[in-house]
């Protein structure tokens, strides 16, 4: 194992006065870094992650970049304008249940709202799965007196004696974080604010958060779960960022550090910990923006983006060049009400294990060999057959060029792992491998199909962007099954998330529920928007954003009276809300309702439920070179590599096919299937009926031949 | 395509994935296009069947509905016979000929490819109104089925693609909420249309013969899987009985459900024919509902990876005697069957199977006990309906504590409660308290899940309230298994605004006025195994969490523990040693 990628052309040293931007994406296995320079292709670096102290890998990576440029780390940092950072530290804390010792202070009498397991029992008939542990143990859930009614009017004052007693108990219990969540605080947060003040005063050094500061939206359960999650991961993120900032300033760096958020925007390091819950998708959130940019460079606005790695398969859509946001999602069984990029995850990856049921039906997953021991062919002690073992047997993967050269694969071990499954199924080993691919592809194709259906989109109208180590292997099979005729494979598929982070702007979102609060007249809505906008703007200005850089977007959640599901409609921001704006919103609502659900309800009134404001600020400056510098010359990356050959499985049998190196393909080349095209981290499988060609903007394009289209499988 | 690639063994997992996804897509369609809150609280299911009626896929949002689809489709197929045509859409809800209860309406569409019937695309959903004279769809006071609503034998809402408006007019004329029901029937039809399109696409993709052969393989795999599960159970005859508290105003007495389970090799029989005769009132089970509840009982006892389909249920035979409480005949009332009968039937199965495979059976789950109300909300001027229900606890199994406050077996924990803020904004009900209640669960090496205490206040006068459910005495509370304790029974009373306290009787109606407070305490689940064998640390954790009082820790578990969860090991050893010598201190 080395700490840098395989040999490649030397990088050009920085020109005098040249400034750069960096992205650092800490993943579970690798930490990816990308340097953005003007006039040059972005350059990526990969170092092993150090989960026990992620800042280690962060600095090892900075060291690798510095070395590449012939600089010291502090010299490099002296040339950096901004660092954008994606971290999995909060996600890991939630998944492995290693967050802060957290307490919850909530309305007396409703203390168990957050602990109710209804709806969390996903496997209805599984009598041997224990109820999951909650982020807050029940003895640290404390009820306090004080009650608002359904209009937000105080009918019982906050019992401050209860709060003092709670603080004393929590101090004795040694809690590190407290979430405050009171009924109807989304209408009137005064009691919550007061409770937070008292707890902060009484519990110095403890992370205190309140639900109304994160999201002012109806539903006590979801709001409480969101606040509790924020408290649970807040101190973890705070500690980590504190250390990171100290180490950076020790190296002389005083520029901005931006943290990637689940909503696809970034937030300043200083403000990140207080909204730690918004960093739970910090890692994967970079992927969709990067894929969207790759698509847009090709004139493609409607995309399905997949990321298939070792253990998981992620799907997201971009419609009209935008990645939709989702709310009401959940992570590790914890409902979250804050908006996040709509990324669906299923347990399918290279490590998914193939087996048969006791009734002899082939199944792939949900069990996974993970990274350790990993697939059998890793030779690390795994013996069960996985999707990667099948890919190796089928000749799709080059045993000597896998996972950036970090892993050597052993084809004999792969075959051995498949032998007994093959005997059980009555197939030979390659047929078994093909059957495993068929099964795992079916599950992934179905999850893409359902993701499209949920957004009211026909999958056939989309182009597929294939990312992740295993994505390009399976992309053509998935596209064929879905009737998709164009696939985009970014060359740097494995560092896509890091690239996406460099595209992200500062952003903050806020919401106010208006349903049931008031007769939502246009004046009430306008006042609501103004209040929320002022609030968001003041936050961003406090983070150092010039007022003029802030762009605002107004969104309203509408539904037919009586419905439970709402549709988001964007409102104009250049005029106050009046009858015409309302009418326009209703038209747009009906247009979307027709698209998503296939009908409109004539004569049924439409009502607003939530108002939302999204604020964006493109505050991180792009990398720059001093005026008058000579234009940079990109080292010629098209290297002439001889075309090799390999035996691989196509159309039901082995065939000897051409194996191209992606970097040796000049623009204008067309590679007809069947063929294989090697990337530094993966292989693009080009089946019969498909052909591959590099686009001028970099990525590889796979197109279905006319005969292949319309025969979706 | 080579023969290996299209062989059933290769195609089966692919086709199986597609079929499950299609059933899910149908369910999503219903979820998003429904206007009644009922579908949105997941009280529906979808299913896909072969031309000859074999069940091949489902989305079981409500398990109590999904298991009742196969008998409903059998009836529709029998009626359709040779008359079935492309573009037909059948509706069916008749309790006496294959449905569970009237509000659960089945919509079925035959799927033709190249002129041949290949599939049936089916949905079943709880409609917000199917007529009758009850409160929220439940007529407590009906003596028999004649007051329960509109009975629909299998009839066509569409014939060869043409809407049969006359029939729609007849159905809707009988309903108070006709507009909502019309809309939700179209929502169900939209879902079966989606299923039809996707199924045709499936046949196109893989070929009709290949697809059907793959389906055969999926079903045969499921049959063998279930056969292996049953073969692993000791052969024998196992009997059990459970009763419901009462059947409403016309039958204020218990009624007993009896089962004889026969396990013989790879086959299993549930024979309910020894059950009590059917009773006056609305609590009888239909045969379809007994089948559905049987599947809940069985599938919670076997490998949870095995899904319901015609293959996996093939080794199961269900015998019911017409005229008994498990198989009502005309004119028996049945509208409550999805609640109380489902509970009693699944409990019978667990008690009987506990004799054969104790390690696999569930101890009793809480039975439902809920007060519901509806009308026009004076605060908003809008109609509302609400069951501010406090869910009870789940039963323990060997190796696994029951889940807290998870609800009754009809949903197996899949039900979704309405958020307290939504209840208060949309209804004239204020939730004063809804918390887990200490000491409500059955004790055991593995304890039951804790039940709840709910208190809510009426905010306007003259609210008509319906009370559904039972489980209110020791004999109907959730049972323990293998030495585990039973859960505390359901209890309820009303505190009138003037301070008077009135008991609440299950399966009754009452009125509430402004300021009246309803209190409901729901059962905890039953425990499994000797509580003296429960790890002291687990007992201590329950005390710390407030699920158990220190007093009961001593009395039920022989564990001496402080309110802060610190075990006194010496005192515990002494107590447990003495208990073992002289029998448990219970």
Interface residues (C-beta under 8 A of the other chain):
Chain A: X109 X110 X111 X112 X113 X115 X116 X117 X118 X119 X120 X121 X123 X124 X125 X126 X127 X128 X129 X130 X131 X137 X138 X139 X149 X150 X183 X184 X186 X218 X219 X220 X221 X222 X357 X358 X359 X360 X361 X362 X363 X364 X425 X426 X427 X431 X434 X435 X438 X439 X441 X442 X443 X446 X449 X450 X453 X454 X515 X516 X560 X561 X562 X563 X564 X565 X596 X597 X598 X599 X601 X651 X652 X653 X712 X713
Chain B: X1 X2 X4 X5 X7 X9 X10 X11 X12 X13 X14 X16 X17 X18 X20 X21 X24 X25 X28 X31 X32 X33 X35 X36 X37 X40 X60 X63 X180 X183 X186 X190 X201 X205 X206 X217 X218 X220 X221 X222 X223 X224 X225 X226 X228 X229 X296 X299 X300 X301 X303 X304 X305 X306 X311 X360 X362 X379 X380 X382 X391 X397 X399 X400 X401 X403 X404 X405 X406 X407 X411 X412 X413 X414 X415 X416 X417 X419 X420 X421 X422 X424 X425 X426 X430 X431 X432 X433 X434 X435 X436 X449 X452 X455 X544 X545 X546 X547 X565
